[in-house]
Amino acid sequence: MASLIETAKLQDIDSKPYLADILSKLVNGWPTAKIDELLPWAWLSTAKPALLHDQICHQFGGSASEISCASLASAKTSSRITRIVT
């Protein structure tokens, strides 16, 4: 568990939504053949948009309800968002 949390941090992933998502998937019968998709570096490409939005908002110090799409798309944040999404 500690290894997943630290690896998530290295990938700029907020560990709480990441762990909540992957543990939920595992409990609900995630296929063993697709377990690699739950690793932190692969998770972002399969993460739900809402989780990704929450992660971006958290990194910029606000809650999801306080940060509008317009502010997320501003020039100030666009490079960090690109790094998070890719």
N, C-alpha and C positions, 0 to 999 in steps of 0.2 A: 504494500500500500504506500509506504513512504517513497519507494522508487517511482511509482506512478505520479505522486504529487510533485516530487522534485523534477521529474522529466517534464511534466505539464508546465511547471514554472519556467523551465528553460525554453519552452516553446511559446512563452507569453500567453498561456492559457490559465484562466482563473480555475483553480482546482475544485472549488465547490460545485459549480454547474457541470464541470467535466465528470467528476466522480458520481454525481447524482445521475447523470445521463448513462454512463457506462454501467453502473451498478444496476440501474433499472433495466437496461437491456439484457444484462446477464441473468437477472432474476426471472425475466420474462422469456427465457429460452433462446437467447442469441445463439446462432449456429457456430459450432466450434470451428468450422472451416473459414469463418469470417472474423475470427478473433483479432487478427492483425488490424482490422479497421477500427478497433477500439483503443489502439495505442495512441498516445498523445499526438504524435506527428501526423497520423492518418485521420484522427478524429475530426479535425476542423473541416475536412472535405465532406464529412458525412453528418456534421452537427446540424441540429435543427436551427433554422434562421433565428428563432426567438432566443435560443441560448447564446448564439453568436452576438446578437444585438445586446443582450444583457452583459456579456463579457466586455464588449467595446465600451458600453456605458460605464461599467465598473472601472475600467482602466482610465477613464477620463474624469473620474471622481463624482459621478452623478448616478442617479437611479434611471432606469429605463424610461420612466414616465416623465422625467425632467429634461431629457435630451431628445430633441427633435431630429428628424431625418435631415433637415437643413443644416443643423449644427454638426452632425456627423459627417456631412459631405463637404464641410468647409475646407479651405486650403490648409488650414492649420492642422487638421486631423487626418487628411486624406492619406498621407504617407504611412502613418501608423496603422490605419485601417487596412490598407493594402498589405502591409506586413502581417497583420493578424489573419486576414482572409486567405492569403496565399501560402 
